[in-house]
Amino acid sequence: MRLDHVSYAVARDSFVSTVQRIGSALGAGFVDGGVHPRFGTRNFVLPLSGGTYVEVVTTLDHPAADRAPFGQAVARRAAEGGGWLGWVVSVDDIAPVEARLGRTSTEGHRVRPDGFDLRWKQIGLLELMEDPQLPYFLQWLVPSEERPSADPRTSTTIHGVSIAGDAASIAEFLGEPADHPLDQIDVTWVEDEEPGLVSVEFATAHGPVTI
């Protein structure tokens, strides 16, 4: 099971400043990812070494943000003051996950500023909204060279993630061993008042940075 990206949600009025703050901490600038028309959101992304990326996302003033689960999740996290929304794992075939969860995935897309239509399938947002410790799943429908993790702008990598939650529950949800649920990423289980992704540790050229 591979970590695809981590998602940080903020309110619209702090979107730009958050992108600048995280980019400065990691030593690289984000790029405009474009608008998710079906979800009522937009993002900036920072491709990292190791095939992952960071997403900073906010809602649009659009009805889709109130209807779509992803838009609802972003809005709720932003209303709580903003912060890590969650972690996303990529799969080559989302069909087994659909079978396990008992429903079909949702197709998503966004048109990048260069005009390319980035497309994918995702599932698990409903579980994330009920239990923020859980990830959601994504299957890309575009070649690897077109994905947001392609062409990293920095040598920075994600070294590990800290999650407040139950290791056994997450392992069962992922279908992976509890002691190492993600390939090449350290997972630390911590105690916190609220479950979910607590922090992400990055390995940068200037040393470790935790956000």
Summary of the structure (lengths in Angstrom):
residues: 211
radius of gyration: 15.9
end to end distance: 23.0
largest distance: 45.3
contacts: 675
relative contact order: 0.20
helix: 26%
strand: 38%
